[in-house]
Each structure stands twice: as C-alpha cells, then as structure tokens.
C-alpha cells in the first residue's frame, strides 16, 4: 500500500486478497513467503518493489505493539 502510494513500481505474481484485514483494501493483499526447499515457488508468492524514482527510497516500519505504521521517504 505504501509503495503504491509512493508511486513505486509494485510487482506481485500471486493475489492474496482472500483474508480480510481491517482498514486494508483487498487490492493490497499480498504475502511474504519462503519455502526453504523450493525457492522458485517462493519467488512467485512474494511482493517486489522496484525503485523507479530518481533518488533513494527508504521504508520505515514503526510498530507500537498494536499498530504498524509504514512511512516511505524519498531522498
């Protein structure tokens, strides 16, 4: 969600919008997955973000025990 809002290129091969997450629109459903014995399958499950901007992009994750806040900054 944060990457798309920051106009970064987002690539996902598998849609994971089947789980309802409060306050997160289904269009942003994705998983981060690693199968240690099948990395090729894992690669098809993950979300990839491409920095298509002119400068550096930083993702900051802040979790206070109840809420997760993701901030994207462009240099």
N, C-alpha and C positions, 0 to 999 in steps of 0.2 A: 504494500500500500504506500509506504513512504517512498520507495524507489519510483513508483509510477507517478506519484505526486510531484517528485523532483524532476520529472521528465527524463529519467534514465531509461535505457532500453532493458526490458524485462523479458526473459525467455523461460517458459515452462512447458515441458513436453506432456505432462500429465496434469489434468484438472483434479483438484482435491477440494471441491466446493460442497461436499456432502455433509460435513459436520457444521452444525450451527454454532457460531462463535458470536456472543453478544457484541454489538457495536462494530462488527467487521462485516462489510458487504461480501456476499458469496463470490463475487468476481475476484477477490483477493485470496481465495482459498489455495493453499499450497503446502507441501510437506518438505521437510529436510530429512533425507533418508540415506542410510548407509547399510548395505548388506556386505559384510566383510568378505564373503566368498563369491560375490557377484557384483563387481564394481560397475559393469556395463549396465546392469539393471538399475543400480543406484543412480547412475547418471541420468537416466530417463525420469526419475522421480523428483529431482531437485529443482530448485529455483536458481536461475542465473541472472545476475545483474551486470550489464555492460556499461562502463563509464563512457558515454558518448558526449561528454562535456569537454570544454577546453581546458579545465583545470582539475585539481584533485577533488575527490568527493569523500567525505567522512560520514560514517554511520555511527551514531552514539546510542547505546541502549541503556536506559535507566530503569531499574526495577526496584520499587519500594516495598516489596513483599506482597503487594496486592495488584498494582497496576504496572504495566510495561509502557514506557514512553520511548519512541524511536524518533530521533532527530537526524535529518540529513543536512549537512553543511557543504557548501561549495567554496573552494578557495579561489 
